[in-house]
Amino acid sequence: NAGVTQTPKFRVLKTGQSMTLLCAQDMNHEYMYWYRQDPGMGLRLIHYSVGEGTTAKGEVPDGYNVSRLKKQNFLLGLESAAPSQTSVYFCASSASNTRFSYEQYFGPGTRLTVT
Amino acid sequence: AQSVTQLDSHVSVSEGTPVLLRCNYSSSYSPSLFWYVQHPNKGLQLLLKYTSAATLVKGINGFEAEFKKSETSFHLTKPSAHMSDAAEYFCVVKWTGGFKTIFGAGTRLFVKA
């Protein structure tokens, strides 16, 4: 049981390049999330999904796209990377969104640098 | 607007002394409250959560937190710090009836030998 895994762990992009971050979970969770973590700002929600085939915008969605074609996978895409997207990206999943089951499980993170 | 405030950006304690990490949130009906810990270059791990049962919540590694509705606080404590507790700690609040979850900015805990 690997929990939540993220690929890659590190990446350096030039401005304007594109890339996809992959998140996979093996806990059969319905909900999945992408966050970015910047110094002094905690985690901010980029996009989330409440089930296979669904996605929704979070707090800071601009410049990112997501897809959830399979329940276990949640992809985060950057179509044209900008230096402002330099950050650490975390994927998380949870069994549900109800009050008593809302524990989120986090992946190890992807450190992205855009030059 | 809903908000979560961690009152200290960093806290430094000596090994064996008590730890107090403070968290306040904006008042609202029935929040769920969480503390997560993040060790360097790692993901976040749940320490404990409050979801309207007992107001004193015990978590892993000897941590506990008390929900005080009148003070809208959820402070994290530990009686005796260990070197392995050095990490960043996040207070997280979810308000029922909505999807939104808000993370505090984090408190970095330093433990001196």
HADDOCK unambig.tbl for C-alpha pairs under 7 A between the chains (distance, minus, plus):
assign (segid A and resid 40 and name CA) (segid B and resid 105 and name CA) 5.37 0.50 0.50
assign (segid A and resid 41 and name CA) (segid B and resid 105 and name CA) 4.70 0.50 0.50
assign (segid A and resid 42 and name CA) (segid B and resid 103 and name CA) 5.70 0.50 0.50
assign (segid A and resid 42 and name CA) (segid B and resid 104 and name CA) 5.59 0.50 0.50
assign (segid A and resid 42 and name CA) (segid B and resid 105 and name CA) 3.98 0.50 0.50
assign (segid A and resid 42 and name CA) (segid B and resid 106 and name CA) 5.82 0.50 0.50
assign (segid A and resid 43 and name CA) (segid B and resid 103 and name CA) 5.88 0.50 0.50
assign (segid A and resid 99 and name CA) (segid B and resid 32 and name CA) 6.75 0.50 0.50
assign (segid A and resid 99 and name CA) (segid B and resid 51 and name CA) 6.81 0.50 0.50
assign (segid A and resid 99 and name CA) (segid B and resid 96 and name CA) 6.38 0.50 0.50
assign (segid A and resid 100 and name CA) (segid B and resid 51 and name CA) 6.10 0.50 0.50
assign (segid A and resid 106 and name CA) (segid B and resid 43 and name CA) 5.64 0.50 0.50
assign (segid A and resid 106 and name CA) (segid B and resid 44 and name CA) 5.69 0.50 0.50
assign (segid A and resid 107 and name CA) (segid B and resid 43 and name CA) 5.46 0.50 0.50
assign (segid A and resid 108 and name CA) (segid B and resid 42 and name CA) 5.06 0.50 0.50
assign (segid A and resid 108 and name CA) (segid B and resid 43 and name CA) 4.15 0.50 0.50
assign (segid A and resid 109 and name CA) (segid B and resid 42 and name CA) 6.94 0.50 0.50
assign (segid A and resid 109 and name CA) (segid B and resid 43 and name CA) 5.99 0.50 0.50
